[in-house]
Amino acid sequence: MDDLLRFIIAYGWQLAIIAVVGVIILGVLKYSGAFSKITEGKRHYIYIIISVGFSVGAAAVYLLIADAFDIEYLFTVAVAMLTLNQTFYNIFKVTPINKLGKKILDFIVAFIKKFLPDSEKPPDIKNK
């Protein structure tokens, strides 16, 4: 929690939310089994690449919108976002928040499936 507070003080709540959204995106990718055909060891590297790409891209977009884009500041903000992203990803992975996230996604998928005709319903997602 101290890491989050330090990050918010240094970079603002907007970037903290963006970093946490990166964790949510990774969680949804894992939940959907997007990379389930790849071995677990290789998946880890894919998730890191996605986190790095998201952090750099989100930091660049944010700094452009805030009219504060500078390549050195971009690197600093992207590394800070990646650090916060990885911290929250690890917290998410080893705490009951992981199970809560799966239950929320299960509820959302089941809710959406109620409104789809049988011919358009996707197959059940297998959580691995």
Secondary structure by P-SEA (a helix, b strand, c coil): caaaaaaaacccaaaaaaaaaaaaaaaaaaaacccccccaaaaaaaaaaaaaaaaaaaaaaaaaaaccccaaaaaaaaaaaaaaaaaaaaaaaccaaaaaaaaaaaaaaaaaaaaccccccccccccc
